[in-house]
């Protein structure tokens, strides 16, 4: 089974909830965790991963290069670049490698053959390790300034499927990126269930609604966890949203300083402070996940 | 002139800092705030305003006129996204979700008008008048669309067109090329972080990007009382950047955030942090 964890908004506690759920489920189920937030992967930090067993470079991203020796400086490439990534600097047309999307239009419109080439560049790295808790983790790290494509997440999932076969694992837990773009779409694609995480703020509500629209597109069953639930007790709009859309709320986690504290200890909160308020709520949630989703 | 608020990790308080700084900077500049976190735009929610003046962001999509197409397959061959597939006889078909709208197919097609223009709406930009004395530009990607870049570009252009003295940009999390696009041409980057190992990891990434782009960077340490400040100080030293402001974990800020009442306008002592930050920014950018 494939479970994706998503939130739309960053910083609502996706990674810390994922880390605790995986930590609580690891002894009963054979699972693999995937950090699909290639822009800012953090799950390895929460599982205190110190070394990686295997790494693969990710290529596939393409960047345009202009040969300044043969360039006739007509400027058509700069004019036609859909994303305004070619600049005239110190007498030469230069591609901005940090914003180029690699579409290749510049090469097509260039009147001189061979001046502009599309070159494959490293877009990042995918890594695999076995955590000290004995389940495998796959994580990706995008190089700065590279296009963040869903391909990266798709590749992570392919690798995970291979490992699942080899090690006879049952479940894949995917910690998706914030937002609703290609990497989130790739994280949600093929999931059997999606756990949404939101905090009781108008901003988080707006973002979780947006990601839920993407979930609906895939027709995947969704569940909601309300994190930092007591921060804004008068705020009922998350409950209203869940009721309107018929999304079961599988738990509410109170705000608890034990959570950021456990982060600095590089441990899931249920390991660092099993008796804390947040840990108790997460334990209840893990039970519901077992009964409702993994059954 | 342009400055930016960014910070690698999501949820560190980028938007909170951006909106409060914008209000405080109004003392010094005629400005516009641009929310370029197009996958999760929230500045309007924190400012408690309804988005206004919606404009769609269209993207080109090829539409094949099969009566003219000579089935040469050139369009499929050059498509970097593999969005055009061809039948055995060369008849092209478009997979709309993969198309990036670059017009490459139209450029290489040898037959005039065999590829016609169709447009797809990718998202919207908004120009909202706020009660704070500055307009807000917002970019918003449509749910189900994958490409943030065209919306970032369109929103930024709309903000630039207002020709204000100062453009304050609030970026998405992360360090991908859409963040670079938002940061491009900034004179100063305010990197917001929190003193946790996660915040620290992501701070290093944004400092690397700023370094590559040659943008002067300052750190604002949010929720500074929660974790290990020494780590942030060490990274700041390593990259030669300074921590210009520290904001302790504060119930007042959380409440202002929840209620959509910017803290800088309140009597709370936290308001001073933003006023001082604005003063430093104004002195730096002149």
Boltz contact constraints between the chains, C-beta under 6 A:
constraints:
  - contact:
      token1: [A, 8]
      token2: [B, 40]
      max_distance: 6.0
  - contact:
      token1: [A, 9]
      token2: [B, 40]
      max_distance: 6.0
  - contact:
      token1: [A, 10]
      token2: [B, 10]
      max_distance: 6.0
  - contact:
      token1: [A, 10]
      token2: [B, 11]
      max_distance: 6.0
  - contact:
      token1: [A, 10]
      token2: [B, 173]
      max_distance: 6.0
  - contact:
      token1: [A, 11]
      token2: [B, 10]
      max_distance: 6.0
  - contact:
      token1: [A, 11]
      token2: [B, 11]
      max_distance: 6.0
  - contact:
      token1: [A, 39]
      token2: [B, 174]
      max_distance: 6.0
  - contact:
      token1: [A, 39]
      token2: [B, 176]
      max_distance: 6.0
  - contact:
      token1: [A, 40]
      token2: [B, 8]
      max_distance: 6.0
  - contact:
      token1: [A, 40]
      token2: [B, 9]
      max_distance: 6.0
  - contact:
      token1: [A, 40]
      token2: [B, 174]
      max_distance: 6.0
  - contact:
      token1: [A, 40]
      token2: [B, 202]
      max_distance: 6.0
  - contact:
      token1: [A, 42]
      token2: [B, 198]
      max_distance: 6.0
  - contact:
      token1: [A, 45]
      token2: [B, 197]
      max_distance: 6.0
  - contact:
      token1: [A, 45]
      token2: [B, 198]
      max_distance: 6.0
  - contact:
      token1: [A, 82]
      token2: [B, 102]
      max_distance: 6.0
  - contact:
      token1: [A, 83]
      token2: [B, 149]
      max_distance: 6.0
  - contact:
      token1: [A, 83]
      token2: [B, 153]
      max_distance: 6.0
  - contact:
      token1: [A, 98]
      token2: [B, 180]
      max_distance: 6.0
  - contact:
      token1: [A, 99]
      token2: [B, 177]
      max_distance: 6.0
  - contact:
      token1: [A, 99]
      token2: [B, 180]
      max_distance: 6.0
  - contact:
      token1: [A, 99]
      token2: [B, 181]
      max_distance: 6.0
  - contact:
      token1: [A, 101]
      token2: [B, 149]
      max_distance: 6.0
  - contact:
      token1: [A, 103]
      token2: [B, 80]
      max_distance: 6.0
  - contact:
      token1: [A, 103]
      token2: [B, 100]
      max_distance: 6.0
  - contact:
      token1: [A, 103]
      token2: [B, 102]
      max_distance: 6.0
  - contact:
      token1: [A, 104]
      token2: [B, 80]
      max_distance: 6.0
  - contact:
      token1: [A, 104]
      token2: [B, 104]
      max_distance: 6.0
  - contact:
      token1: [A, 105]
      token2: [B, 102]
      max_distance: 6.0
  - contact:
      token1: [A, 105]
      token2: [B, 104]
      max_distance: 6.0
  - contact:
      token1: [A, 108]
      token2: [B, 104]
      max_distance: 6.0
  - contact:
      token1: [A, 108]
      token2: [B, 107]
      max_distance: 6.0
  - contact:
      token1: [A, 108]
      token2: [B, 108]
      max_distance: 6.0
  - contact:
      token1: [A, 144]
      token2: [B, 175]
      max_distance: 6.0
  - contact:
      token1: [A, 144]
      token2: [B, 205]
      max_distance: 6.0
  - contact:
      token1: [A, 144]
      token2: [B, 208]
      max_distance: 6.0
  - contact:
      token1: [A, 144]
      token2: [B, 209]
      max_distance: 6.0
  - contact:
      token1: [A, 145]
      token2: [B, 177]
      max_distance: 6.0
  - contact:
      token1: [A, 145]
      token2: [B, 180]
      max_distance: 6.0
  - contact:
      token1: [A, 145]
      token2: [B, 209]
      max_distance: 6.0
  - contact:
      token1: [A, 147]
      token2: [B, 177]
      max_distance: 6.0
  - contact:
      token1: [A, 148]
      token2: [B, 176]
      max_distance: 6.0
  - contact:
      token1: [A, 178]
      token2: [B, 10]
      max_distance: 6.0
  - contact:
      token1: [A, 178]
      token2: [B, 173]
      max_distance: 6.0
  - contact:
      token1: [A, 179]
      token2: [B, 39]
      max_distance: 6.0
  - contact:
      token1: [A, 179]
      token2: [B, 40]
      max_distance: 6.0
  - contact:
      token1: [A, 180]
      token2: [B, 39]
      max_distance: 6.0
  - contact:
      token1: [A, 180]
      token2: [B, 143]
      max_distance: 6.0
  - contact:
      token1: [A, 181]
      token2: [B, 39]
      max_distance: 6.0
  - contact:
      token1: [A, 181]
      token2: [B, 146]
      max_distance: 6.0
  - contact:
      token1: [A, 181]
      token2: [B, 148]
      max_distance: 6.0
  - contact:
      token1: [A, 182]
      token2: [B, 146]
      max_distance: 6.0
  - contact:
      token1: [A, 185]
      token2: [B, 146]
      max_distance: 6.0
  - contact:
      token1: [A, 201]
      token2: [B, 258]
      max_distance: 6.0
  - contact:
      token1: [A, 202]
      token2: [B, 45]
      max_distance: 6.0
  - contact:
      token1: [A, 203]
      token2: [B, 42]
      max_distance: 6.0
  - contact:
      token1: [A, 203]
      token2: [B, 45]
      max_distance: 6.0
  - contact:
      token1: [A, 206]
      token2: [B, 45]
      max_distance: 6.0
  - contact:
      token1: [A, 207]
      token2: [B, 40]
      max_distance: 6.0
  - contact:
      token1: [A, 210]
      token2: [B, 143]
      max_distance: 6.0
  - contact:
      token1: [A, 213]
      token2: [B, 143]
      max_distance: 6.0
  - contact:
      token1: [A, 214]
      token2: [B, 143]
      max_distance: 6.0
  - contact:
      token1: [A, 214]
      token2: [B, 144]
      max_distance: 6.0
  - contact:
      token1: [A, 217]
      token2: [B, 144]
      max_distance: 6.0
  - contact:
      token1: [A, 232]
      token2: [B, 258]
      max_distance: 6.0
  - contact:
      token1: [A, 260]
      token2: [B, 226]
      max_distance: 6.0
  - contact:
      token1: [A, 263]
      token2: [B, 196]
      max_distance: 6.0
  - contact:
      token1: [A, 264]
      token2: [B, 196]
      max_distance: 6.0
  - contact:
      token1: [A, 264]
      token2: [B, 227]
      max_distance: 6.0
  - contact:
      token1: [A, 264]
      token2: [B, 228]
      max_distance: 6.0
